[in-house]
Amino acid sequence: MSDMKQNCVAIILARGGSKGLPGKNTMDFCGKPLFAWSILQAKNTPMISEVFVTSDDDHILDIAQQYGAVCIKRPDEYATDTVGLEPAIKHALGKIRNRQKRDIDIVVCLQSTSPIRRENDINDAINQFIGEEVDSLFSANVLEDCCIWQPDGDIWKSITYDYKNRGRRQDRDPFYWENGSIYVFTPEILYKNDNRVGGMISVYLMPYWTSFEIDSLNDVEICSYYFEKKLLRRDLKKQ
C-alpha cells in the first residue's frame, strides 16, 4: 500500500518533574515504568517507523533506551510547568529530521500518563487520519447524558443543557471528551498553528474505560484496574 510508505514517527513526552505525583512517569504501573507502556504500544504499531522519547530527565531517557526508544534530551526551557507541549514537540522534530535525513509525513504523540490503549488503537487512529485526509486527529470518548454546571459568581449555570427544559436523557446530544491519549498530525499544521490540533480535524473514538489517565494516586488504582482487566490479560501478555 502506498500509505505504508509514509514516514510516521511517534513522540512520547515524558518530563521529569511532576508536582501532582512526583516521579509518575517512572513509577511502577502493572509491572513496568508507566511511560514504558507507551513505548511498547508504539513499537507494536506497524505504521510507525521509529519511536522517540523526549525528556529533560536522564533517568527517564536511560529507561527509554532500554525499551527500544530513541532518546532526545529536552532543553530545560521546554520542560517547565508553564510551557505547553508544542515547543517540546518542535524541538524533537528538529532532532528527528537530523537523524533520519528525510521528511516526516505524520507525527503521533502519545501521552505517557494515558496508558489505557487497546492493541490496535494507535494503528487504527493513523489509518483513519490517512483515510480521511485530515490535518490532525485526536482521541476522544463519548459522554452520554452529560449534565455539567459552572459557577458564575454566586450563580450556578447549566452549561451542557438547559435545566429548565431538561427533556429526556435519550434526546440530548452527546459530548466528546478529548482524552489526551493519541494525537496524530502533520508537521505542517503544527508549525502553521503552533498547535498539534488544527486545520481539518478528525476524532478517533475510544471506549469510555480508556478515558482515565494518571495524575494522582487515586488515578493509579482506577487505571490499574482497567489496564489489568481489559488489556494486560489479553493484548499485552507477550510484552
C-alpha positions in Angstrom: 0.0 0.0 0.0 1.2 3.5 -0.8 0.1 4.7 2.7 2.7 2.4 4.2 5.5 4.4 2.5 4.7 7.5 4.5 7.2 8.3 7.3 5.2 8.2 10.5 7.1 8.8 13.8 5.9 8.5 17.4 6.9 11.1 20.0 6.4 10.3 23.7 6.8 13.3 26.0 8.0 12.3 29.5 9.0 15.2 31.6 11.0 14.6 34.8 9.1 17.0 37.1 5.6 16.5 38.3 4.1 18.4 41.2 0.9 16.4 41.4 2.5 13.0 41.5 6.3 13.2 41.8 8.1 10.6 39.6 4.9 9.5 37.9 6.5 8.7 34.5 8.8 6.2 36.1 6.5 4.8 38.7 5.7 1.1 38.6 2.5 0.5 36.7 1.4 -3.0 36.2 5.0 -4.3 36.3 6.7 -1.7 34.1 7.6 2.0 34.3 4.5 3.9 33.4 5.8 5.6 30.3 7.3 2.4 29.0 3.9 1.1 28.1 3.5 3.9 25.6 6.9 2.9 24.1 5.8 -0.7 23.7 2.5 0.2 22.3 4.1 2.5 19.7 6.7 -0.1 18.8 3.9 -2.7 18.2 2.2 -0.3 15.7 3.1 -1.3 12.1 2.5 2.2 10.7 5.2 3.8 13.0 8.8 3.8 11.6 10.5 5.0 14.8 9.7 5.7 18.4 11.2 8.7 20.2 11.1 9.8 23.8 11.8 13.4 24.7 12.7 14.2 28.3 14.7 16.6 30.4 15.4 13.7 32.8 18.5 11.4 32.2 16.9 8.6 34.2 13.8 8.6 32.0 16.0 8.6 28.9 18.0 5.6 30.2 14.8 3.6 30.7 13.5 4.7 27.3 16.6 3.4 25.7 16.2 0.0 27.5 12.7 -0.3 26.0 13.9 0.5 22.5 13.1 4.1 22.0 15.4 6.7 20.5 16.2 9.4 23.2 16.0 13.1 22.8 17.3 15.3 25.6 14.8 18.1 26.1 16.2 21.6 27.0 15.2 22.8 30.4 13.2 25.7 29.0 10.9 23.3 27.3 10.3 21.3 30.5 8.7 23.7 32.9 5.1 23.7 34.3 4.4 26.9 32.3 5.4 25.7 28.9 3.0 23.8 26.7 3.9 20.6 24.8 4.2 22.2 21.3 7.7 23.7 21.9 9.0 20.3 23.0 7.4 18.6 20.0 9.0 21.1 17.6 12.4 20.6 19.3 12.0 16.8 18.9 11.0 17.1 15.3 14.2 19.1 14.5 16.3 16.3 16.1 14.4 13.6 14.3 14.9 15.3 10.9 18.6 15.5 11.6 18.7 11.8 12.4 16.5 10.4 9.6 17.6 12.8 6.8 14.1 12.5 5.3 10.8 14.3 5.5 8.3 13.4 8.3 4.8 12.9 6.9 2.9 12.0 10.1 3.5 12.7 13.8 1.9 10.6 16.5 2.1 12.0 20.0 1.2 9.7 22.9 0.5 10.9 26.4 2.6 8.8 28.7 0.1 9.1 31.6 -2.7 7.7 29.4 -1.5 4.1 29.0 -5.0 2.5 28.6 -4.9 1.9 24.8 -6.2 -1.2 23.0 -3.8 -3.2 20.9 -4.8 -1.6 17.6 -5.9 1.9 18.7 -2.8 3.7 17.6 -2.7 2.0 14.2 -6.4 2.4 13.6 -6.1 6.1 14.5 -3.3 6.6 11.9 -5.3 4.8 9.3 -8.3 6.9 10.0 -6.1 10.0 9.7 -4.8 8.9 6.3 -8.1 7.7 5.0 -10.0 10.9 5.9 -7.1 13.0 4.5 -7.2 15.4 7.5 -4.6 17.6 9.1 -5.0 16.5 12.6 -6.7 13.9 14.8 -7.3 13.4 18.5 -8.7 10.5 20.5 -11.8 11.1 22.5 -14.6 9.4 24.5 -18.3 9.9 24.1 -20.1 11.4 27.1 -23.7 10.5 27.1 -26.2 12.5 29.2 -23.5 14.9 30.3 -25.1 17.5 32.6 -22.3 20.0 33.5 -22.8 23.1 35.6 -20.4 26.0 36.1 -20.4 28.7 38.8 -20.6 32.4 37.7 -20.0 34.2 40.9 -22.9 33.2 43.3 -25.0 31.9 40.4 -24.8 28.3 39.0 -25.4 27.9 35.3 -26.1 24.7 33.4 -23.6 24.6 30.6 -24.2 21.5 28.5 -28.0 21.5 28.7 -30.9 23.7 29.7 -32.1 22.6 33.1 -35.4 24.4 32.7 -36.1 22.2 29.6 -34.4 19.1 30.8 -36.3 16.7 28.4 -35.5 13.1 28.1 -32.0 11.7 28.5 -32.0 9.9 25.2 -33.0 13.2 23.4 -29.8 15.0 24.5 -26.9 15.2 22.1 -23.7 13.6 23.3 -20.5 15.4 24.0 -16.9 14.3 23.1 -14.1 14.3 25.7 -10.6 14.8 24.3 -8.9 12.2 26.4 -5.2 13.1 25.6 -4.2 9.5 24.7 -3.4 9.8 21.0 -2.7 12.8 18.7 -1.9 12.4 15.0 -1.0 15.4 12.9 1.2 16.7 10.1 4.3 18.7 10.9 2.9 21.5 8.7 -0.2 22.0 10.8 1.9 22.1 14.0 4.2 24.8 12.6 1.4 26.8 11.0 -0.9 27.0 14.0 1.6 26.4 16.8 -0.8 23.7 17.9 -1.0 19.9 17.4 -4.7 20.2 16.6 -5.8 22.3 13.7 -6.9 22.5 10.0 -9.2 19.7 9.1 -9.8 17.8 12.4 -10.9 14.3 12.9 -11.8 12.4 16.1 -10.9 8.8 16.9 -13.4 7.4 19.3 -12.3 5.1 22.1 -14.4 3.3 24.8 -15.2 5.2 27.9 -13.0 3.0 30.1 -9.9 4.2 28.1 -10.5 7.8 29.2 -8.8 7.5 32.6 -5.3 9.0 33.0 -2.8 9.2 35.8 -2.4 12.5 37.6 -2.9 11.3 41.2 -2.6 8.2 43.4 -6.3 7.6 43.1 -6.0 7.5 39.3 -3.3 4.8 39.6 -5.8 2.4 41.2 -8.5 3.1 38.6 -6.1 2.8 35.7 -4.5 -0.3 37.0 -7.9 -2.0 37.3 -8.9 -1.3 33.7 -5.4 -2.0 32.3 -5.2 -5.4 34.0 -8.8 -6.4 33.4 -9.2 -5.2 29.8 -5.6 -5.3 28.4 -2.9 -7.0 30.3 -4.5 -10.4 30.4 -5.3 -10.3 26.7 -3.4 -8.0 24.4 -0.2 -7.4 26.3 0.7 -10.7 27.9 3.5 -11.2 25.4 5.3 -8.0 26.3 
